[in-house]
Amino acid sequence: MTKGRRIPDLLATDSGDGSQIHDTISVLLNTTAPAPPWTDAGFALAGTPGAAWLMAFGPLTPGSVVELSLSGAQPGAPAVLLLGTAVIDAPFKGGTLVPQPQLLLGGFAVEPDGGLQLQGHWPTTPAGLQIVGQWWIADAGGPAGFAASNGVSGVVP
């Protein structure tokens, strides 16, 4: 566990390239920590279904595909993605605001399965730039009516 939070398990399937006789299923227990250049910044704030989990994927190189994947959030709830270039770990709504917010992306509703996925191509950015993100979700089960995912942080190579 990272900073007192659960790390979800990951189930992966592989039908191979056609040369193998059987398809495979792999279960990765407690191994869904972000892959470099991303790190888990912690501080999820539990809501009605528990603590939401944010995973980030992609190398942060120009033109690469980057994905932010949220799971475990209150289905149907409004959600806002906060992005910044620094970690502040400030007290906020009974939890911890991980990024110093410089960009707020709103208008999202959590899917019926408790998840949200955003994907896009990474622009050209300076090497060494830190990107920090965290979801905040309206949830009556959380302190002050909000829940939050863990924060994630990535550094542009």
Backbone as numpy.savetxt, mean C-alpha at the origin, in Angstrom:
# Nx Ny Nz CAx CAy CAz Cx Cy Cz
6.12 -9.83 11.99 5.29 -8.65 11.99 6.16 -7.40 11.99
5.67 -6.38 11.30 6.40 -5.13 11.20 5.70 -4.07 12.02
6.39 -3.49 12.98 5.85 -2.42 13.81 4.48 -2.77 14.35
4.29 -4.01 14.79 3.05 -4.42 15.42 1.89 -4.67 14.47
2.15 -4.77 13.18 1.09 -4.98 12.23 1.20 -6.35 11.59
0.05 -6.85 11.16 0.05 -8.14 10.48 0.61 -7.96 9.07
1.29 -8.97 8.60 1.75 -8.98 7.22 0.94 -10.05 6.52
0.14 -9.68 5.52 -0.71 -10.67 4.87 0.10 -11.74 4.14
-0.49 -12.91 4.06 0.11 -13.97 3.28 -0.21 -13.73 1.81
0.56 -14.34 0.93 0.37 -14.17 -0.50 0.21 -15.53 -1.14
-0.83 -15.68 -1.98 -1.07 -16.89 -2.73 -0.78 -16.58 -4.20
0.11 -17.35 -4.81 0.49 -17.11 -6.20 0.27 -18.38 -7.01
-0.24 -18.21 -8.23 -0.43 -19.34 -9.13 0.49 -19.21 -10.33
0.86 -20.34 -10.92 1.72 -20.33 -12.10 1.30 -21.46 -13.01
0.82 -21.08 -14.20 0.44 -22.10 -15.17 1.60 -22.42 -16.10
2.74 -21.79 -15.85 3.96 -22.08 -16.60 3.90 -21.65 -18.05
4.83 -22.18 -18.81 4.94 -21.80 -20.22 4.38 -22.89 -21.14
3.67 -23.87 -20.57 3.11 -24.95 -21.37 3.98 -26.19 -21.37
5.23 -26.09 -20.92 6.13 -27.24 -20.93 5.98 -28.10 -19.68
5.34 -27.55 -18.66 5.18 -28.34 -17.44 3.83 -29.06 -17.46
3.76 -30.17 -16.76 2.55 -30.98 -16.77 1.49 -30.40 -15.83
1.89 -29.85 -14.69 0.95 -29.39 -13.68 1.13 -27.89 -13.42
0.02 -27.25 -13.13 0.07 -25.88 -12.66 0.54 -25.90 -11.21
1.08 -24.79 -10.73 1.54 -24.75 -9.36 0.85 -23.62 -8.59
0.75 -23.81 -7.29 0.25 -22.78 -6.38 1.29 -22.65 -5.28
1.70 -21.42 -4.99 2.66 -21.17 -3.92 1.99 -20.31 -2.86
2.26 -20.62 -1.60 1.77 -19.82 -0.49 2.99 -19.22 0.19
3.06 -17.89 0.21 4.17 -17.20 0.84 3.66 -16.62 2.16
4.05 -17.24 3.27 3.57 -16.84 4.58 4.41 -15.70 5.14
3.73 -14.61 5.48 4.38 -13.44 6.08 5.57 -12.94 5.27
5.46 -13.02 3.95 6.57 -12.59 3.10 6.14 -11.56 2.08
5.10 -10.81 2.39 4.62 -9.84 1.42 5.15 -8.44 1.72
6.32 -8.36 2.28 6.94 -7.05 2.49 7.28 -6.47 1.12
7.23 -5.16 0.99 7.54 -4.56 -0.32 8.94 -4.93 -0.79
9.09 -5.02 -2.10 10.39 -5.32 -2.70 11.12 -4.02 -2.98
12.44 -4.03 -2.93 13.20 -2.80 -3.22 12.77 -2.23 -4.57
12.66 -0.95 -4.71 13.15 0.10 -3.81 12.15 0.51 -2.73
11.10 -0.27 -2.53 10.04 0.09 -1.58 10.30 -0.52 -0.21
9.90 0.19 0.85 9.97 -0.33 2.21 8.66 -0.03 2.92
8.35 -0.84 3.91 7.16 -0.64 4.74 7.50 0.40 5.80
6.73 1.48 5.85 6.96 2.52 6.85 6.09 2.33 8.08
5.18 1.32 8.06 4.37 0.98 9.22 3.22 1.94 9.50
2.69 1.83 10.72 1.68 2.72 11.28 0.28 2.61 10.69
-0.16 1.40 10.34 -1.56 1.23 9.93 -2.46 1.52 11.13
-3.64 2.07 10.86 -4.63 2.37 11.89 -5.86 1.53 11.59
-6.18 0.59 12.47 -7.26 -0.37 12.22 -8.63 0.30 12.18
-9.47 -0.20 11.29 -10.86 0.21 11.19 -11.75 -1.00 11.43
-12.95 -0.98 10.90 -13.92 -2.05 11.12 -13.39 -3.43 10.73
-12.78 -3.61 9.53 -12.29 -4.96 9.18 -10.90 -5.27 9.71
-10.29 -4.37 10.45 -8.91 -4.55 10.91 -8.02 -3.53 10.23
-6.73 -3.82 10.18 -5.77 -2.88 9.59 -5.66 -3.10 8.08
-5.79 -2.03 7.33 -5.60 -2.09 5.88 -4.11 -2.19 5.57
-3.80 -2.80 4.43 -2.40 -3.02 4.07 -2.11 -2.45 2.69
-1.07 -1.63 2.58 -0.64 -1.04 1.32 0.65 -1.70 0.87
0.65 -2.18 -0.37 1.86 -2.74 -0.98 2.20 -1.90 -2.20
3.47 -1.70 -2.46 3.92 -0.95 -3.62 4.86 -1.83 -4.44
4.70 -1.76 -5.75 5.49 -2.57 -6.67 6.01 -1.69 -7.78
7.17 -1.97 -8.28 7.74 -1.26 -9.42 9.06 -0.62 -9.05
9.97 -0.52 -10.02 11.34 -0.09 -9.74 11.56 1.43 -9.69
10.55 2.24 -9.96 10.68 3.71 -9.95 11.69 4.22 -10.97
11.83 3.51 -12.08 12.67 3.98 -13.17 11.77 4.56 -14.26
12.25 5.50 -15.05 11.41 6.15 -16.05 10.70 5.16 -16.96
9.38 5.29 -17.06 8.57 4.44 -17.92 8.17 3.11 -17.31
8.72 2.76 -16.13 8.37 1.47 -15.52 6.95 1.53 -14.95
6.33 0.37 -14.82 5.00 0.28 -14.25 5.13 0.25 -12.73
4.38 1.13 -12.07 4.34 1.19 -10.62 2.91 0.93 -10.18
2.74 0.09 -9.16 1.40 -0.22 -8.67 1.34 -0.01 -7.16
0.26 0.61 -6.73 -0.06 0.71 -5.31 -1.31 -0.14 -5.09
-1.21 -1.12 -4.20 -2.29 -2.07 -3.99 -2.72 -2.06 -2.52
-3.96 -1.69 -2.28 -4.52 -1.64 -0.93 -5.39 -2.88 -0.71
-5.31 -3.47 0.47 -6.19 -4.58 0.83 -6.62 -4.42 2.28
-7.73 -5.07 2.63 -8.19 -5.10 4.00 -8.90 -3.84 4.49
-9.37 -2.99 3.58 -10.06 -1.76 3.96 -11.58 -1.99 3.99
-12.31 -1.07 4.57 -13.77 -1.15 4.68 -14.39 -1.05 3.28
-15.07 -2.11 2.79 -15.69 -2.06 1.46 -16.66 -0.88 1.31
-16.57 -0.21 0.17 -17.45 0.91 -0.16 -17.06 2.24 0.46
-16.06 2.24 1.33 -15.68 3.46 2.04 -14.92 4.42 1.13
-15.13 5.74 1.30 -14.32 6.72 0.58 -12.86 6.63 1.06
-11.93 6.83 0.14 -10.51 6.73 0.48 -9.72 7.83 -0.23
-8.67 8.28 0.44 -7.79 9.31 -0.11 -6.36 8.79 -0.01
-5.61 8.92 -1.09 -4.20 8.55 -1.10 -3.38 9.80 -0.85
-2.55 9.78 0.18 -1.66 10.89 0.50 -0.27 10.53 0.03
0.34 11.43 -0.73 1.70 11.23 -1.24 2.57 12.41 -0.86
3.83 12.14 -0.60 4.78 13.20 -0.30 6.20 12.74 -0.58
7.15 13.59 -0.25 8.56 13.28 -0.49 9.34 13.19 0.81
8.64 13.09 1.93 9.30 12.96 3.23 8.38 12.22 4.19
8.97 11.55 5.15 8.24 10.88 6.23 8.16 11.86 7.40
6.93 12.04 7.95 6.82 12.90 9.13 6.32 12.15 10.36
5.65 11.01 10.19 5.14 10.22 11.32 4.48 11.10 12.38
3.50 11.90 11.95 2.82 12.85 12.84 1.51 12.27 13.38
1.16 12.56 14.63 -0.14 12.13 15.15 -1.27 12.73 14.32
-2.27 11.89 13.98 -3.38 12.37 13.14 -4.57 11.44 13.32
-5.72 11.97 13.71 -6.99 11.24 13.80 -6.87 9.93 14.57
-6.08 9.93 15.63 -5.92 8.73 16.45 -4.88 7.76 15.90
-4.22 8.11 14.83 -3.20 7.26 14.23 -1.95 8.05 13.92
-1.23 7.61 12.92 0.01 8.27 12.51 -0.03 8.58 11.03
0.13 9.85 10.70 0.24 10.29 9.32 1.69 10.09 8.90
1.93 9.16 7.99 3.30 8.81 7.62 3.92 9.84 6.66
3.29 10.13 5.50 3.95 11.08 4.60 3.68 12.54 4.98
4.61 13.38 4.65 4.32 14.82 4.69 3.52 15.07 3.42
2.19 15.29 3.56 1.34 15.31 2.36 1.64 16.49 1.44
1.93 16.16 0.20 2.13 17.17 -0.83 1.13 17.00 -1.97
0.56 15.81 -2.05 -0.44 15.52 -3.08 -1.51 14.61 -2.47
-2.76 15.04 -2.59 -3.89 14.24 -2.11 -4.69 13.79 -3.33
-4.88 12.49 -3.47 -5.68 11.95 -4.56 -6.94 11.36 -3.95
-8.08 12.00 -4.19 -9.33 11.58 -3.60 -10.32 11.10 -4.65
-11.54 10.87 -4.20 -12.60 10.42 -5.10 -12.61 8.92 -5.31
-11.91 8.18 -4.46 -11.87 6.72 -4.58 -12.86 6.09 -3.61
-13.41 4.96 -3.99 -14.23 4.14 -3.10 -13.61 2.75 -3.06
-13.48 2.22 -1.87 -12.89 0.89 -1.70 -13.80 -0.15 -2.37
-13.22 -1.05 -3.10 -13.95 -2.11 -3.82 -14.63 -3.05 -2.82
-15.62 -3.83 -3.28 -16.32 -4.76 -2.39 -15.41 -5.78 -1.69
-14.25 -6.08 -2.29 -13.32 -7.03 -1.67 -12.38 -6.35 -0.67
-12.57 -5.05 -0.42 -11.73 -4.33 0.54 -10.44 -3.80 -0.05
-10.32 -3.82 -1.37 -9.07 -3.39 -1.99 -9.22 -2.23 -2.95
-8.11 -1.68 -3.33 -7.98 -0.66 -4.37 -6.63 -0.86 -5.03
-6.58 -0.77 -6.34 -5.31 -0.88 -7.05 -5.16 0.31 -7.99
-4.03 0.96 -7.90 -3.69 2.04 -8.82 -2.42 1.64 -9.53
-2.38 1.88 -10.84 -1.21 1.49 -11.62 -0.94 2.56 -12.66
0.32 2.82 -12.92 0.69 3.79 -13.94 2.17 3.69 -14.26
2.58 4.47 -15.24 3.99 4.49 -15.65 4.71 5.60 -14.89
5.87 5.27 -14.35 6.64 6.21 -13.55 7.30 7.25 -14.47
7.19 8.54 -14.12 7.82 9.59 -14.92 9.32 9.68 -14.64
10.01 10.48 -15.40 11.42 10.74 -15.14 11.51 11.65 -13.92
12.21 11.19 -12.90 12.37 11.95 -11.66 13.83 11.87 -11.23
14.28 12.79 -10.40 15.69 12.79 -9.99 16.04 11.57 -9.13
17.24 11.04 -9.34 17.73 9.94 -8.51 17.79 10.41 -7.06
17.45 9.52 -6.15 17.48 9.84 -4.73 16.19 10.43 -4.19
15.23 10.75 -5.08 13.95 11.30 -4.63 13.19 10.23 -3.84
12.73 10.60 -2.65 11.94 9.69 -1.83 10.46 9.93 -2.10
9.71 8.84 -2.26 8.26 8.90 -2.45 7.62 8.15 -1.29
6.67 8.80 -0.61 6.02 8.20 0.56 4.52 8.24 0.33
3.83 7.12 0.59 2.39 7.07 0.39 1.67 6.38 1.53
0.39 6.74 1.70 -0.46 6.11 2.70 -1.91 6.39 2.34
-2.78 5.39 2.48 -4.22 5.56 2.28 -4.88 5.91 3.60
-5.82 6.85 3.57 -6.70 7.15 4.70 -8.12 6.87 4.23
-8.87 6.13 5.06 -10.17 5.61 4.67 -11.21 6.04 5.71
-12.35 6.57 5.24 -13.45 6.88 6.16 -13.99 5.56 6.70
-14.01 5.41 8.03 -14.43 4.16 8.64 -14.87 4.44 10.07
-16.16 4.28 10.33 -16.71 4.56 11.66 -16.09 3.68 12.73
-15.50 2.56 12.36 -14.87 1.66 13.33 -13.49 2.10 13.76
-12.94 3.11 13.13 -11.61 3.61 13.50 -11.71 4.80 14.43
-10.64 5.11 15.12 -10.64 6.30 15.97 -10.96 7.53 15.13
-11.76 8.41 15.64 -12.11 9.66 14.94 -12.77 9.40 13.59
-13.30 8.17 13.37 -14.01 7.87 12.13 -13.14 7.59 10.93
-11.87 7.28 11.17 -10.95 6.99 10.07 -10.11 5.76 10.36
-9.67 5.11 9.29 -8.67 4.06 9.34 -7.58 4.47 8.36
-6.41 3.87 8.49 -5.31 4.19 7.58 -4.52 2.93 7.28
-3.98 2.87 6.07 -3.07 1.79 5.74 -1.72 2.08 6.37
-0.85 1.10 6.31 0.55 1.35 6.62 1.08 2.33 5.58
2.17 2.97 5.86 2.82 3.81 4.87 3.85 2.99 4.10
4.15 3.42 2.90 5.24 2.83 2.12 6.14 3.95 1.65
7.41 3.61 1.49 8.39 4.59 1.06 9.28 3.96 0.00
9.55 4.71 -1.06 10.44 4.24 -2.11 11.42 5.33 -2.48
12.60 4.94 -2.91 13.62 5.90 -3.32 13.97 5.63 -4.77
13.92 6.67 -5.58 14.24 6.57 -7.01 15.72 6.24 -7.15
16.04 5.16 -7.87 17.45 4.78 -8.03 18.23 5.76 -8.91
